[in-house]
Amino acid sequence: MKTLFTTLTVLLFSFVLSAQETFTLKVTVNNASGDEGKMVYSLSTENQFMKAAPLQTASIEIKDGVATATFENVPPGDYAVIVLHDKNGNEKMDFSSNGMPQEAYGTSNNPMSYGPPAWADAKFTVAGDKEIIVRL
């Protein structure tokens, strides 16, 4: 009986120690040019950034030029966020014939850049609950 109790205790503690802590990330856009459409958010790791399906996405209504997405259960690590003001509701970036974006967008850290966003400019670290603001 004592051996069974000891074994169960060890198993319980090993399970608790192996459980990875996760965090909440809130991302706010507060400079939308209007309330039409939705704000579409994508949270990505380096391997996913601009290449593959993101880790998490959110599509949020805009009110008075502000929209906030909340990403739950985010493991510690490095991430980037891309936000699109999807005015026409097609959930993708629209481009003109010369390749320029037709809808406002922004990335974490708010880098000023010409051309597509770079991981190094948009990367931030999640090591606890976090709130960031993305400007379009």
N, C-alpha and C positions, 0 to 999 in steps of 0.2 A: 504494500500500500504506500509506504514511504517512497519507494522507487517511482511509482506511478505519479505521485504528487510532484516529485522533483522533476520528472520528465515533462509533465504538463506545464510546470512553472517555467522551465527553460524554453519550451516551445512558445509559450505566450510572450515572454520577453523578447525572443528572437523575432517574432512577428511584429511586435510593437516597434522594435528598433529598425526593422527593415522597411516599415511604412514611411514613404517619403512625404515630407511636409509640403503643402502647396499653399499658394497665396492668391489674393484677389488683386487684379489690376483694373483700375478705372481710367478710361481715356475719354477726355472731353474735347470737343470742338466748340468754340464759342464765337466764331467769326463767320458763320455761314451767311451767304449773301441773301438768303431767303429761306422760307420754311417748306418750299415745294420739294417733292421727292423725299429721299431718305439719305442718311449718312451710313455708308457701308464701311465697316472696319475689318481689317484682317491682322491677326497676330501670328507672326512667323518666327521660326528659328533661322539660323544662317542658311541651312540646307534648303529651306522652303522659300526663302525670300526671293520674290520675283520669278520663281521657277516652278513651284509645285503648289499643291493645295496647302493652305495655311493650317496652322495648329488649331486655331479657332477663328470664327467669323461672327459678326453681328450686323444687323440691319436695324437702324434706330430712327424713329420719328424725330423731326426737328421742330423745336418750339422756340420762337423768338431768337432764331439764329444759333441755338445751343442744342447739342445732342451729346449724351454721355453713354458709352458702352461699358459694361462691366464684364470682365473675363474672370471666371471662377476656376479654381483648381489648377493654377498655373505653377508648374514646378520651378524651383530656382534655376536660373540660367540667363543666357543672353537672348534677347528678342528684338524685333523691330515691328512697328505698327505702320500700316498704310491706311489712310482714310480717304474715301471718295465721296464727294457730294453728288449722289446719283439723282440728278434732277428728273430724268425721264423714266426712272424705275426699272431699267433693264439689268441692273446689278453688274455692270461692267463699265470700264472706262471707254468713252467715245472719243474718237480722233478725227481731225479734219483730214482732207485729202493730202495735205503736206506732212501728216504725222504728228501734229501738235494736239495735245489734249483739249477737248472741248468742255470738260467739266473740271471743277476745282478739286484739288487733292492736296494732301499733306502727308508727311511722315514724322515719326517720332524724332525728337531732338530739333525739329524745325530747321533743317539745313537749307541754306539758300543754294540752289543748284540749277544748272541747265542740263537737260537730259534726264534720263531715268535716275531714280534715287539709288544711292550706293549703300550697301550694308554697313560699311564702316561709319557712315554719317548718321545712320538711323538707329544703330545698335544702342541698347540700354540693358542694364542688369536688373533682374528681379531677385531680391534676396529677402523680401518681406512684402507685406501689402504695399501697394504703390499707386499713386495717382499722377497722371501726366496730362499735359495740354498739347494738342496738335493744332497748329495754325494751317489753314488752307491757303 
